[in-house]
Amino acid sequence: MKQYLIDTFKFNDWANKTILKKVLSMPQANESVRLFSHLINSQNKWMARIIQTPEEAGMDWFEPVYDINELKIEWNKSINEWLSYLEKLSGENLEKEIRYTASNGAKLGAKLQDIALQLNYHSIHHRAQICTQLRKQDIEPPFIEYIGKVVKKY
């Protein structure tokens, strides 16, 4: 599972950076920038929950919205923190329950591996929304299918 999660984060890193190149060319990029910022903020907030950072309670899922020219830098910081964390983690710790307080005050818990999966699946969802925004502006979305990343060319 550990290697699967690392590989999945690496795939999402590639796919998100590929789509970000297109976002940078959009005439009206505000919604796509907001969604991409949300992906960064989500990774940051979940990591803050895992490592129990006191500031986590004040972190927002959608704020800040980064400047378009800062997205790659902020994405790299966020994804590299996750990859570094997972690479140092022992496999059995993936089953560890992370307890946290939701924004509505509910006390919740989720396995670390489920949090990691959530972040990656969530990224797929918002990439699709960004692709829709690209098409609305007559920009062809990039081919970011998983098979396109792993297929061997002969």
Secondary structure, DSSP 4 states (H G I P E B T S, - for coil): -HHHHHHHHHHHHHHHHHHHHHHTT-SS-HHHHHHHHHHHHHHHHHHHHHTT-GGGGG--SS-PPPPGGGHHHHHHHHHHHHHHHHHHS-GGGGGPEEEEE-TTS-EEEEEHHHHHHHHHHHHHHHHHHHHHHHHHTT-PPP---HHHHHPPP-
